[in-house]
Amino acid sequence: MMLAIGFGVSGKVMADEALAKAKNCMACHAIDKKLVGPSYKDVAAKYKGDAGAVDKLAAKVKAGGKGAWGEVPMPPNNVTPDEAKKLVTWILAQK
């Protein structure tokens, strides 16, 4: 049974990474190193323990933003609110 659960979690993680690739997030971000924007591991570390992080960051993914990680702006992204929350939840799970 644990094996089946493991596959379910692994599949979800892969699906969220696939969504990040499909929405072109990986053009500016990487899981474990800074590119144009911060690494997803750095984002997860910065917002660890912040109960409002998913909603706050999902709104930034949709609308874009500037200043939290430097002067390079993040443009608005063409994602649904559900996709934005799914992406942010996956990003915040990076260790």
C-alpha positions in Angstrom: 0.0 0.0 0.0 2.9 2.4 0.8 4.2 1.8 -2.7 0.9 2.9 -4.2 0.8 6.0 -2.1 4.4 6.7 -3.1 3.5 6.5 -6.7 0.6 8.9 -6.2 2.7 11.5 -4.5 5.5 11.1 -7.0 3.0 11.5 -9.9 1.6 14.6 -8.3 5.1 16.1 -7.8 5.9 15.4 -11.4 2.6 16.8 -12.6 3.4 20.1 -10.8 6.9 20.2 -12.2 5.3 19.5 -15.6 2.9 22.4 -15.1 5.9 24.7 -14.2 7.6 23.7 -17.4 4.4 24.0 -19.5 3.7 27.5 -18.2 7.4 28.5 -19.0 8.2 29.2 -15.3 11.5 27.2 -15.7 12.7 29.8 -18.2 13.5 32.1 -15.3 13.5 29.7 -12.3 15.2 26.5 -11.4 14.5 24.2 -8.5 17.9 24.5 -6.8 19.8 27.5 -8.4 19.2 31.1 -9.1 18.6 31.9 -12.8 16.8 35.2 -13.6 14.6 34.7 -10.5 15.3 32.9 -7.3 15.5 29.1 -7.0 12.3 27.4 -5.8 14.2 26.0 -2.8 15.1 29.6 -1.8 11.5 30.7 -2.2 10.4 27.7 -0.1 12.9 28.6 2.6 11.9 32.3 2.7 8.2 31.5 3.1 8.6 28.5 5.4 6.0 28.7 8.2 4.0 31.6 6.5 0.4 30.4 6.6 -0.6 33.0 4.0 2.2 32.3 1.6 0.1 30.2 -0.9 -2.5 32.9 -1.5 0.0 35.7 -1.4 2.4 34.0 -3.9 -0.3 32.7 -6.1 -1.5 36.3 -6.5 2.1 37.4 -7.4 2.3 34.6 -10.0 -0.9 35.8 -11.7 -0.2 39.6 -11.5 3.6 39.6 -11.6 5.8 41.5 -9.1 9.0 43.3 -8.4 11.2 44.0 -5.4 10.9 40.9 -3.3 14.0 39.3 -4.9 15.7 42.3 -6.5 15.0 44.7 -9.3 14.2 42.2 -12.1 10.4 42.1 -12.4 8.5 38.9 -12.8 5.9 39.4 -15.5 2.3 38.4 -15.0 1.7 34.8 -15.9 -1.1 33.3 -18.0 -2.4 30.8 -15.4 -5.7 30.2 -13.8 -6.1 30.8 -10.0 -6.1 27.0 -9.5 -2.9 26.6 -11.5 -1.2 29.4 -9.6 -2.0 27.8 -6.3 -0.9 24.4 -7.5 2.4 25.8 -8.7 3.0 27.7 -5.5 2.1 24.7 -3.3 4.7 22.7 -5.3 7.3 25.4 -5.0 6.8 25.7 -1.3 7.3 21.9 -0.9 10.8 22.1 -2.3 13.5 21.4 0.3 
